[in-house]
């Protein structure tokens, strides 16, 4: 985590050397490593995993702590919200015992923009039960942009990215707007790049050239996605 206190890192290092007898170790900041993975030294990274999300601007390989922002929700909260939506739809048997299956559904089936007039899909749970998901495909990821849907007072990821950038020196803004990187399982929703680009464009100064977002994929490959507006 980018905001891990120095004392915690020192304690972790002590445990690794004294308990596990490692010969060497390196503690890296995940968003910085995400940039390294795509051969970049400067950019702004949205790193969203299971329990927490961070927006971290990185300049020449150094994370900028004063502009690093945290969201106290991530993938686990979206899984719980999807379970709530399905329960309200009438699938009352969906309880915490199904959390693993619902997480898989969330990670593989959901999207942030409808690409079809008919978005209803059937999904088979591990026990053979069949459920139909429709608007829930869009409602669940919408939490990333509208946290109030799960009673969170945080700002959406688009506003967090914008707030982080404006906390940085003006000379850095262009480099960050043109190098937005999404990392972590919670950024894997289909079309999230399209939606996020549109939202960022509405917030950014008109002279900023936001040409693409970069998605750091699970297979450690990267694809650039052009503007879709």
C-alpha positions in Angstrom: 0.0 0.0 0.0 1.4 3.4 -0.9 0.7 5.0 2.4 2.1 2.2 4.6 4.0 3.9 7.5 7.7 3.5 7.7 7.5 1.7 11.0 5.3 -1.0 9.5 7.7 -1.5 6.6 10.6 -1.8 9.1 8.7 -4.3 11.2 7.9 -6.4 8.1 11.5 -6.3 7.0 12.6 -7.4 10.5 10.2 -10.4 10.4 11.3 -11.5 7.0 15.0 -11.4 7.9 14.8 -12.8 11.5 11.9 -15.2 11.2 12.1 -16.4 7.6 15.9 -15.9 7.1 15.5 -14.3 3.7 18.8 -13.1 2.1 17.3 -10.0 0.5 14.0 -8.3 0.0 12.6 -5.3 -1.8 9.5 -3.3 -0.7 7.9 -1.6 -3.7 4.9 0.7 -4.1 2.4 -1.2 -6.2 1.3 1.8 -8.5 5.0 2.5 -9.2 5.5 -1.1 -10.2 2.4 -0.9 -12.4 4.1 1.9 -14.4 7.4 0.0 -14.6 5.4 -3.0 -16.0 4.5 -0.8 -19.0 7.9 0.8 -19.3 6.8 4.2 -17.9 8.2 6.3 -15.2 5.6 9.0 -15.0 1.8 8.7 -14.8 -1.1 8.5 -12.5 -2.3 5.1 -11.3 -5.7 4.0 -10.1 -5.0 0.8 -8.2 -8.2 -0.9 -7.1 -8.2 -4.3 -5.5 -10.4 -6.2 -3.1 -10.6 -4.0 0.0 -9.1 -0.6 -0.8 -8.3 1.7 -3.7 -5.7 4.3 -4.2 -4.9 7.0 -6.8 -1.2 7.6 -6.9 0.6 10.1 -9.1 4.1 9.0 -10.0 6.8 11.4 -11.4 10.1 9.9 -12.7 9.6 6.8 -10.6 8.7 8.5 -7.4 5.2 8.4 -5.9 4.0 11.8 -4.7 2.6 11.3 -1.2 0.9 14.7 -0.9 -1.3 13.9 -3.9 -1.9 10.2 -3.1 -5.6 9.7 -2.3 -7.4 6.7 -0.8 -10.9 5.2 -1.3 -12.2 3.1 1.5 -14.0 0.7 -0.8 -13.1 -1.7 -3.6 -14.0 -5.0 -5.0 -15.4 -6.6 -1.9 -17.9 -3.8 -1.5 -19.0 -4.2 -5.1 -19.5 -7.9 -4.5 -21.7 -7.3 -1.5 -23.7 -4.7 -3.4 -24.3 -7.1 -6.3 -25.5 -9.7 -3.8 -27.9 -7.1 -2.4 -29.2 -6.2 -5.9 -29.8 -9.9 -6.7 -31.5 -10.5 -3.3 -33.8 -7.5 -4.0 -34.6 -8.9 -7.4 -36.0 -12.0 -5.8 -33.1 -14.4 -5.4 -33.5 -14.5 -1.7 -31.4 -17.7 -1.3 -28.3 -15.8 -2.2 -26.4 -15.4 1.0 -22.8 -15.0 2.1 -22.3 -18.6 1.2 -22.5 -17.6 -2.5 -20.0 -14.7 -2.1 -17.3 -16.6 -4.1 -19.7 -17.3 -7.0 -21.0 -13.8 -7.0 -17.5 -12.4 -7.0 -16.7 -14.6 -10.1 -19.9 -13.3 -11.8 -18.9 -9.7 -11.0 -15.4 -10.1 -12.4 -16.4 -11.9 -15.6 -19.8 -10.6 -16.6 -20.2 -6.9 -15.6 -19.7 -3.8 -17.6 -19.9 0.0 -17.1 -21.6 0.9 -20.4 -24.4 -1.0 -22.1 -23.3 -2.2 -25.5 -26.6 -4.0 -26.4 -30.3 -3.3 -26.1 -30.7 -6.7 -24.5 -28.3 -7.0 -21.6 -30.1 -9.9 -19.9 -27.8 -12.9 -19.3 -28.2 -16.1 -17.6 -25.6 -17.3 -15.1 -25.3 -20.7 -13.5 -24.2 -20.8 -9.9 -22.0 -23.7 -8.7 -25.0 -25.5 -7.2 -26.8 -25.5 -10.5 -29.2 -22.6 -9.7 -29.8 -20.3 -12.7 -30.0 -16.6 -12.2 -30.7 -13.8 -14.8 -28.7 -10.6 -14.5 -29.8 -7.5 -16.4 -29.4 -3.9 -15.3 -27.4 -5.2 -12.3 -24.5 -5.5 -14.8 -24.4 -1.7 -14.9 -25.7 -0.9 -11.5 -22.9 -2.7 -9.6 -19.8 -1.0 -11.3 -21.6 2.3 -11.1 -20.6 2.4 -7.5 -17.1 3.3 -8.6 -18.4 6.5 -10.0 -21.2 7.1 -7.5 -20.2 5.7 -4.0 -23.3 7.1 -2.4 -25.1 4.0 -3.8 -23.5 2.0 -1.0 -23.8 4.8 1.5 -20.1 5.9 1.1 -19.2 9.6 1.2 -16.1 9.1 -0.9 -15.9 10.8 -4.3 -16.0 8.7 -7.5 -12.8 7.4 -9.1 -13.0 10.1 -11.9 -13.2 12.9 -9.4 -10.4 11.3 -7.3 -8.1 11.2 -10.3 -8.9 14.8 -11.0 -8.3 15.9 -7.4 -5.0 14.1 -7.3 -3.8 15.7 -10.5 -4.7 19.2 -9.4 -2.8 18.7 -6.1 0.4 18.4 -8.2 2.5 21.1 -9.8 0.9 22.5 -13.0 3.9 21.4 -15.0 3.1 17.7 -14.2 -0.6 17.9 -15.3 -0.2 17.1 -19.0 2.0 14.1 -18.2 -0.6 12.7 -15.8 -3.6 13.3 -18.0 -1.9 11.6 -20.9 -0.8 8.6 -18.8 -3.7 7.3 -16.7 -3.2 3.7 -15.8 -5.8 1.4 -14.3 -4.5 -1.5 -12.2 -6.0 -4.1 -10.0 -8.9 -6.5 -10.3 -11.6 -3.9 -9.7 -10.6 -2.0 -12.8 -11.3 -5.0 -15.1 -14.9 -4.2 -15.8 -15.6 -4.1 -19.5 -15.8 -0.6 -21.0 -14.5 1.0 -17.8 -11.9 2.8 -19.9 -14.6 4.3 -22.1 -16.7 5.5 -19.2 -13.7 6.9 -17.2 -12.3 8.7 -20.3 -15.7 10.5 -20.8 -15.8 11.5 -17.1 -12.2 12.7 -17.0 -12.8 14.8 -20.2 -15.6 16.7 -18.5 -13.4 17.6 -15.6 -10.1 18.3 -17.3 -9.1 21.7 -18.8 -10.1 21.9 -22.4 -6.4 22.2 -23.5 -5.5 18.8 -22.1 -5.2 16.1 -24.7 -6.6 12.9 -23.1 -5.9 10.4 -25.8 -6.1 7.1 -24.1 -6.3 5.2 -20.9 -4.0 2.2 -20.2 -5.4 -0.9 -18.7 -2.9 -3.1 -16.9 -4.4 -6.5 -17.6 -4.2 -9.7 -15.5 -1.9 -11.3 -18.1 0.6 -8.5 -17.6 -0.1 -7.1 -21.0 -1.3 -3.6 -21.8 -3.7 -2.3 -24.3 -4.2 1.4 -25.1 -7.8 2.4 -25.7 -8.6 5.4 -27.8 -11.1 8.0 -26.8 -14.7 6.9 -27.3 -16.8 10.1 -27.4 
